[in-house]
Amino acid sequence: MDIDGTLLDSHGQVSEDNARTVAEAQARGIEIVLVTGRRFDFARPIADSLPCELSLIVNNGALIKSKDGKTHLRQLLPSATARRVLETTAQFRPSTAVVFDRTQAKQIIMERIEWDDPFRGGYFRRNREYMAEVAPLEDCLDGEDPIQVLYTGPCRAMRSAMKILEHSPGAHEYTLALTEYEKRDFSILDVLRRGVCKGVTLGEWVRRHGIAREEVMAIGDNWNDREMLEFAGQPVVMGNSVAELKSLGYPVTLSNDESGVAEAIRTFAIEGRAETVPDKRT
C-alpha cells in the first residue's frame, strides 16, 4: 500500500482502524509492504506505528528496505545523469533537491533551504537533521550516485518541469514519477534511474518472496501508484484518488479519511472476495 493519501488520513495520521486491520492481515499470514515516494527515514515512523512486521519500498521504487533499515535492493541514479538533469532544469533550481542514500545527515541537498516556505517549510523543518546546502547544487555530485533528483512546488510549475525533462535529449536515461495534490496546489516530481518505479520494484519483491502476481493486492491514490496498481492481481483505488486512477475501472474503496485501506483489506484480502484483473502492463 501507498502511504500518503492512502494509509494516512488528511492530517497525516494512521487511523486505529487502519492500524488494527493491517496488523490482523499480517497475523493471518498476509505480507505487508509499504510502497512510497518517501525516503526511508521519513517513512520509518509510519512503519513503526503499525504493530506488525513489514517491508518498505521507498523513493518510488529505488530502494527496498526492512523495517530495521537493512537494504535489500538499491537502484541509484548515475551521477552523470543527475548532473545533466540539473543542467537541463536550471530555472527550477529553488525547487530542486538531490537525495542520497546516507545515514542521518546530508541525505537531502539543496542550494538554499527556505525554512519558512509556505508549501515546503513544514517538511524542511521536520527533516532538518537530514538536510544540507551546497551551492552550486551540481557540486554535491562528487562521485557518489544519488537516489534521485527531486522537485517540489505548485502543480503547474512541476508539470512544466516534467515536460522539459520528457523532451530532453537525455530523457532515455531516467524515469519520471509525478505525485500531485491538486487541492493543495502542491506537486512532487522525482527523477529516478531508468526503469525504476513502484510497480517494477514491487514485482521484484514479489519474485524474491515466491509470491504470484495474482496473489498481490495494491492500494494507491496518485499518479505514481499507477504501475503498482497495474502489476497487482487485485488493484484497489482510494476514494480520494486522482481522477485518472478511478477511470481505469479498478475497485474503489473509501477515502483516506474513512479508513479506506482497512475497508479494502477486509473486503479483498481477509474476507477472500478478491477477483484478479487482466495484466495491463505495456
C-alpha positions as CSV (number, residue, x, y, z in Angstrom):
1,M,0.0,0.0,0.0
2,D,1.0,3.6,-0.6
3,I,1.4,5.9,2.4
4,D,0.4,9.5,1.7
5,G,-3.2,9.9,0.7
6,T,-3.7,6.1,1.2
7,L,-2.7,4.7,4.6
8,L,-2.5,8.2,6.2
9,D,-5.6,10.4,6.6
10,S,-5.6,14.1,5.5
11,H,-4.0,15.0,8.9
12,G,-1.0,12.6,8.3
13,Q,-2.2,10.1,10.8
14,V,-2.8,6.3,10.7
15,S,-6.3,5.6,11.9
16,E,-6.9,3.0,14.6
17,D,-9.0,1.0,12.1
18,N,-6.2,1.0,9.5
19,A,-3.5,0.0,12.1
20,R,-5.7,-2.7,13.6
21,T,-6.7,-4.2,10.2
22,V,-3.2,-4.1,8.8
23,A,-1.9,-6.0,11.9
24,E,-4.8,-8.5,11.6
25,A,-3.9,-9.2,8.0
26,Q,-0.3,-9.7,8.9
27,A,-1.2,-12.1,11.7
28,R,-3.2,-14.1,9.2
29,G,-0.1,-14.6,7.1
30,I,-0.5,-11.7,4.6
31,E,2.7,-9.9,3.8
32,I,2.6,-6.2,4.3
33,V,4.6,-3.8,2.1
34,L,4.6,0.0,2.3
35,V,5.3,1.3,-1.2
36,T,6.0,5.1,-1.1
37,G,7.7,8.0,-2.6
38,R,9.1,8.9,0.8
39,R,12.7,8.4,1.9
40,F,13.2,5.5,4.4
41,D,13.8,7.8,7.4
42,F,10.6,9.8,6.5
43,A,8.6,6.6,6.1
44,R,10.0,4.7,9.1
45,P,7.8,6.5,11.7
46,I,4.8,5.3,9.8
47,A,6.1,1.8,9.6
48,D,6.9,1.9,13.4
49,S,3.3,3.0,14.1
50,L,2.0,-0.3,12.6
51,P,2.2,-3.2,15.2
52,C,3.4,-5.8,12.7
53,E,6.3,-6.9,10.6
54,L,6.5,-5.4,7.1
55,S,8.8,-4.4,4.3
56,L,9.3,-1.0,2.7
57,I,9.8,0.0,-0.9
58,V,10.8,3.7,-0.7
59,N,11.8,6.6,-3.0
60,N,9.3,5.4,-5.6
61,G,10.9,2.1,-6.0
62,A,14.6,2.9,-5.8
63,L,15.2,1.1,-2.5
64,I,13.8,-2.0,-0.8
65,K,14.4,-2.0,3.0
66,S,13.3,-3.9,6.0
67,K,11.7,-2.2,9.0
68,D,15.1,-2.1,10.8
69,G,16.7,-0.3,7.9
70,K,18.5,-3.2,6.2
71,T,18.8,-2.6,2.5
72,H,17.8,-5.4,0.2
73,L,17.8,-3.6,-3.2
74,R,19.4,-0.3,-4.3
75,Q,18.8,1.3,-7.7
76,L,20.7,4.6,-7.9
77,L,20.6,7.4,-10.5
78,P,24.1,7.7,-12.1
79,S,25.7,11.0,-11.0
80,A,26.5,11.9,-14.6
81,T,22.8,11.6,-15.4
82,A,21.8,13.6,-12.4
83,R,24.2,16.4,-13.4
84,R,22.6,16.6,-16.9
85,V,19.2,16.7,-15.3
86,L,20.2,19.6,-13.1
87,E,21.7,21.5,-16.1
88,T,18.5,20.9,-18.1
89,T,16.3,22.4,-15.4
90,A,18.4,25.3,-14.1
91,Q,15.3,27.6,-14.0
92,F,13.7,25.3,-11.3
93,R,16.8,25.4,-9.0
94,P,14.9,26.9,-6.0
95,S,12.6,23.9,-6.2
96,T,15.3,21.3,-6.7
97,A,16.9,18.8,-4.3
98,V,19.3,15.9,-4.8
99,V,18.6,12.9,-2.5
100,F,21.3,10.4,-1.4
101,D,21.1,7.0,0.4
102,R,23.1,8.1,3.5
103,T,22.7,7.6,7.2
104,Q,21.3,10.6,9.1
105,A,23.0,13.9,7.8
106,K,23.2,15.2,4.2
107,Q,20.5,13.0,2.7
108,I,18.7,15.9,1.0
109,I,20.9,18.6,-0.6
110,M,19.5,21.9,-1.9
111,E,21.3,25.1,-3.0
112,R,19.3,27.1,-0.5
113,I,16.7,25.9,2.0
114,E,13.7,28.2,2.6
115,W,12.8,27.1,6.1
116,D,9.6,29.3,6.1
117,D,8.4,28.3,2.6
118,P,4.6,28.2,2.7
119,F,4.5,25.0,0.7
120,R,7.6,23.1,1.9
121,G,8.7,24.7,5.1
122,G,6.9,22.1,7.3
123,Y,8.7,19.3,5.5
124,F,12.0,21.0,5.7
125,R,11.7,21.7,9.4
126,R,10.7,18.1,10.2
127,N,13.7,16.8,8.2
128,R,16.2,19.5,9.3
129,E,18.7,16.9,10.6
130,Y,18.8,15.2,7.1
131,M,19.2,18.4,5.0
132,A,22.2,20.5,3.9
133,E,23.0,23.3,1.4
134,V,25.5,23.1,-1.4
135,A,26.0,25.9,-4.0
136,P,26.1,25.4,-6.8
137,L,24.0,22.2,-6.4
138,E,26.0,20.3,-9.0
139,D,28.9,20.3,-6.6
140,C,27.1,17.7,-4.4
141,L,27.6,15.2,-7.2
142,D,31.2,14.4,-6.3
143,G,31.3,10.8,-7.5
144,E,28.6,9.3,-5.3
145,D,25.4,8.4,-7.2
146,P,22.2,9.8,-5.7
147,I,18.9,8.1,-5.3
148,Q,17.1,10.8,-7.3
149,V,16.7,14.4,-8.3
150,L,13.6,15.8,-6.6
151,Y,11.4,18.8,-7.5
152,T,8.7,20.2,-5.3
153,G,6.3,23.1,-5.9
154,P,3.0,24.2,-7.4
155,C,1.3,21.7,-9.8
156,R,1.6,23.9,-12.9
157,A,5.3,24.5,-12.4
158,M,6.1,20.9,-11.7
159,R,4.2,19.9,-14.9
160,S,6.4,22.3,-16.8
161,A,9.5,20.8,-15.3
162,M,8.2,17.3,-16.2
163,K,7.5,18.4,-19.8
164,I,11.1,19.8,-20.2
165,L,12.6,16.5,-18.9
166,E,10.3,14.4,-21.0
167,H,11.6,16.2,-24.2
168,S,15.2,16.4,-23.1
169,P,17.8,14.6,-25.3
170,G,18.7,12.6,-22.2
171,A,15.2,11.5,-21.4
172,H,16.1,7.9,-22.2
173,E,18.4,7.9,-19.2
174,Y,15.8,8.3,-16.4
175,T,12.3,7.6,-15.3
176,L,9.9,10.4,-14.0
177,A,7.4,9.9,-11.2
178,L,4.8,12.6,-10.5
179,T,2.7,13.0,-7.4
180,E,0.0,15.7,-7.3
181,Y,-2.2,17.2,-4.6
182,E,-4.4,19.5,-6.6
183,K,-6.4,20.7,-3.6
184,R,-3.2,22.0,-2.0
185,D,-1.7,23.0,-5.4
186,F,1.4,21.0,-4.5
187,S,3.3,18.5,-6.6
188,I,6.4,16.3,-6.3
189,L,8.4,15.2,-9.3
190,D,11.1,12.5,-9.0
191,V,13.8,11.8,-11.5
192,L,14.9,8.2,-10.9
193,R,17.2,5.6,-12.6
194,R,15.8,4.4,-15.9
195,G,13.2,1.7,-15.3
196,V,12.7,2.4,-11.6
197,C,9.1,2.7,-10.4
198,K,6.8,1.3,-7.7
199,G,5.4,-1.4,-9.9
200,V,8.7,-2.8,-11.2
201,T,10.2,-2.9,-7.7
202,L,7.1,-4.5,-6.2
203,G,7.4,-7.1,-8.9
204,E,11.0,-7.8,-7.8
205,W,10.0,-8.0,-4.2
206,V,7.2,-10.5,-5.1
207,R,9.6,-12.6,-7.2
208,R,12.1,-12.8,-4.3
209,H,9.4,-14.0,-2.0
210,G,7.9,-16.5,-4.3
211,I,4.5,-14.8,-4.5
212,A,2.4,-14.8,-7.7
213,R,1.2,-11.6,-9.2
214,E,-2.4,-12.9,-8.8
215,E,-1.9,-13.0,-5.0
216,V,-1.0,-9.4,-4.7
217,M,-3.3,-6.6,-3.7
218,A,-2.1,-3.0,-4.2
219,I,-3.8,0.2,-2.8
220,G,-3.0,3.7,-4.1
221,D,-4.3,7.1,-4.8
222,N,-1.9,9.0,-7.1
223,W,-0.1,9.1,-10.5
224,N,3.0,7.4,-9.1
225,D,0.9,4.4,-8.0
226,R,-0.3,3.5,-11.4
227,E,2.4,0.9,-12.3
228,M,1.9,-0.7,-8.9
229,L,-1.8,-1.0,-9.5
230,E,-1.3,-2.3,-13.0
231,F,1.1,-5.0,-11.6
232,A,-1.2,-6.2,-8.9
233,G,-3.7,-9.0,-9.4
234,Q,-6.1,-7.1,-7.2
235,P,-5.7,-3.3,-7.6
236,V,-7.8,-1.0,-5.3
237,V,-8.1,2.7,-5.7
238,M,-8.7,5.1,-2.9
239,G,-11.9,7.1,-2.8
240,N,-9.8,10.3,-2.7
241,S,-7.7,9.2,-5.6
242,V,-6.8,11.4,-8.6
243,A,-9.4,11.0,-11.4
244,E,-7.1,9.2,-13.8
245,L,-6.8,6.2,-11.5
246,K,-10.5,6.0,-10.9
247,S,-11.0,5.9,-14.7
248,L,-9.1,2.7,-15.0
249,G,-12.1,0.6,-13.8
250,Y,-10.5,-0.8,-10.7
251,P,-12.5,-1.2,-7.5
252,V,-12.7,2.0,-5.4
253,T,-12.6,1.8,-1.6
254,L,-13.4,4.5,0.9
255,S,-11.3,7.7,1.2
256,N,-8.2,8.0,3.4
257,D,-10.3,9.9,5.9
258,E,-12.7,7.0,6.1
259,S,-10.0,4.3,6.7
260,G,-10.3,3.1,3.1
261,V,-7.2,0.8,3.5
262,A,-8.9,-1.1,6.3
263,E,-12.1,-1.5,4.2
264,A,-10.1,-2.7,1.2
265,I,-8.2,-5.2,3.3
266,R,-11.3,-6.6,4.9
267,T,-13.1,-6.8,1.5
268,F,-10.5,-8.2,-0.8
269,A,-8.0,-9.9,1.5
270,I,-9.4,-11.1,4.8
271,E,-12.8,-12.0,3.5
272,G,-11.2,-13.5,0.4
273,R,-13.6,-11.9,-2.1
274,A,-10.7,-10.8,-4.4
275,E,-11.0,-11.3,-8.1
276,T,-7.9,-10.8,-10.3
277,V,-7.9,-8.4,-13.2
278,P,-6.1,-8.7,-16.5
279,D,-2.5,-7.7,-16.7
280,K,-2.5,-4.1,-18.0
281,R,1.3,-3.6,-18.2
282,T,2.5,-2.4,-21.6
